[in-house]
Structure formats: structure tokens, C-alpha cells
Amino acid sequence: MNLESLRVHLNNLGISKSRYSLDGGVPNEKLCLEVSENGTWHIYYSERGGKTTMSYWLEESAACQEFLKLLLSE
């Protein structure tokens, strides 16, 4: 799974975009996925302009699968 297939899958599942961001940044109260400049994938919860519960992934596929798992477990 890559970022674009994750985006399509989340849309097909009807998961509200108000719960997540696939564009990184620090949107208020969302689970976020972003890729850093060095190619590391980050999953974190954004709240009040900060990032919490951060995990790091070297592979896009693994990061996307974990992100989906986290969203579905909420």
C-alpha cells in the first residue's frame, strides 16, 4: 500500500477527513501521516499545534498499513 492507495481506501471506507491528515502539518486533533525530507515516514497525533504519540517508519507501505490500523482501531 502506498500513500495514494491509502487515500483511496480511506475514502472508500467512508472515514471522515476530519479525523486524519495525509499531508502532515499540525491540524487540530487529527491523526497525521507525513514523510520527512530524509524519506522517513512519521505517524503522530496533532493537537493544539503539537505532535504527540509519534512513530517512525522507513517504508511507505509499512507506515500506510499502520496508519490504517490506527484509524480503524479508534
N, C-alpha and C positions, 0 to 999 in steps of 0.2 A: 504494500500500500504506500502511495506517495501522498503529498500534500493535496494535489488536485483530486485524486480519487477519494481521499478523506472528506474533502469539501462536498463532493457529490453524495457520498454515503450519508453524511450528517443531514444534508438537505432531504434525501430520500427517506430518512428515518423521522423527519419532521422535528428534529431538535432545534429549538429556538436559537437564533443567532444572539439573542440577549444573554445566553449562558456561556458563550465562548468567543474567542478571537483566534483566528489563524494567521493574523497579521502582526502578532506581538504587541508591543507598546504596553501601556498601563491603563486600559479601560477599567472602569469601576466594576468590581465584583464579577469577574469573568475568569474562567479557566483559559489560559493562553498557551499557544504554541508559537515558537519563533525559532528561526535559525540565525546564529550569530555570524559575524564576519569571518570567523575561522571555520565555519561549517558545522559547529556543534549545535544540536537541537536542544531547546530548553522548553520545559513544561513547568508552568507556575500558575498560581492563583494571584490575580491582580486585585488589590483592594486599597482604596484611599491613596492612590498614587505609588504604592509599593508592591513588591513582588514577594510572595511567600510560598512555602512548600515547593521549592524548586527542585527539579530533577534534570539531569543532563543525559543526552543520548548522542552517540556517534553516527548512528544510521537513521536516515529519514524514515524508513519503514518501521523500525522499532519504536521510534518516537510517535509516529502516527497511530500505531496499534495501541500503545499505552495511553495516548490522549483519548482515543475512542473508548477504551476500557474505563478510564476515569469518568468520562461524561456519562456513560451508561450506568455506572455504579452510584451516581448521585441520587 
